[in-house]
């Protein structure tokens, strides 16, 4: 005997992959926090890593949701600029270049990732026809 209030099984969408992806994306910052010392969180590179993980989570959510995947796109040029800025910040830190160059590159990467995330979130909030 079936319950009259529950929808038929064919109308329910499988949520297994979205929950699995969300768990993995929660695991990434958790591992960063667990295995990183407190002094590392004052580094601008830590901001770049957290911003990149947040943007990756947002883009993965869009990819896994079939109802919005084709209508919402992240600006590729802005993500590429953020990636170039993130690599420049890492290289400035590795090669011990000017601390100002590392901070500017890291803030540029975080800014690009943040603006890209805002653009995607704004597109998600718009009503679809």
N, C-alpha and C positions, 0 to 999 in steps of 0.2 A: 504494500500500500504506500503510495507516494503522498508527500505533504503538498497540499494545495497552494501553500504560500511560496514554495521554492520554485524557481524557474526551471524549465527543462534543461537537461544536461547539454544539449546541443547549443543553447544560447549563451552559455558561460564560456568566456575566453580563457585559455590556459595562461596562468600568470607565473608559471614556474620559472621561465627564463628571466623575466623582469625582476623577480624576487632574488634569483641567484645573482644577477648582475648588481643589484643594489647591495647585496651582502658583500660581494667582492669590493665594491667601491667604498663601503664602510670599513672594510678590512685594511685597505691601503693607508688611510690616514691614521688608523689605530696602530699599525706597525711602525709608522713614522714616529708617532708620539712615544711608543713604548721603547723603541731602540735608539732614540736620539737623546742626547744629553740636554739639560736645560739651557746651556750656553748657545747651543746651535739655533735656538728659536729667536735669537736676536739678529740672526743673519738675514740679509735680504734674499738670499737664495732659498731659504725656507719659505718665504712668501711666494716665490715663483713656483715651488713644488706644490704647495697647497692650492694655489690658483690653477695650476695645470690639472691637478686632480679634480678640482671642482668643475672645470670646463669639460674634462673628459667624461665626468659623470653625467653632465647635462647632455652632451652629444650622444652618449651611449643610450640614455633614456629616449632620446628622439629616434635613434636607430631601431630600438627594440619595440617601440609603439608603432604598429602598422597604421593606425588611424591618422597619425600626424607626420609620419616620416617623409612623405613626399611633398608636403606643403610648407614645411619649415626648414630653412637652410641657414647654416652658420656662414658668415662672410669668410670665404677662404683666404682672401688677401690679408684680413685682419688677424686670423689665426696664424698665417705664415709669418707675418711681422712679429707677432708675439713669440713664435718659436725661434726666430732669428735673434730677437732680443734676449730670450732665455739662454740660448747658446752663447751669446756674447757675454752675458753675466757670468756664466760658468767659466768661460775661457779667461775672463778678466780676473776671476778668483784663482784659477789654477796657475796662471802665469804671473800672479802678484802684480798686476797692473794697478793703476790708480784706483783707490777705493771709491772715488767719485764716479769713475766709469762703471764700476760694478753696480753701484747703487742706481745710477741712471738707467742702465740696461735692465736691471731687475724690476725697477718700477715701470719701465716701458713694457716689459712682458706682462706684468700683473695688470697694467692698464689695458693692454690689448685683449687679454683674456677676459677681463671684467666687462669691457664694452661689448665684446662678442657674446658673452653670456646674457647681457641685458638685451641685446638685439634679439636673441633667440627667445628669451622669456617674454618679451613684448609681442613677438609673433605668435607665441603660444596662447597669449591672453586674448588676442583678437578673435572675435566671433567668426566662425567659418560659415560660408554660405551653404 
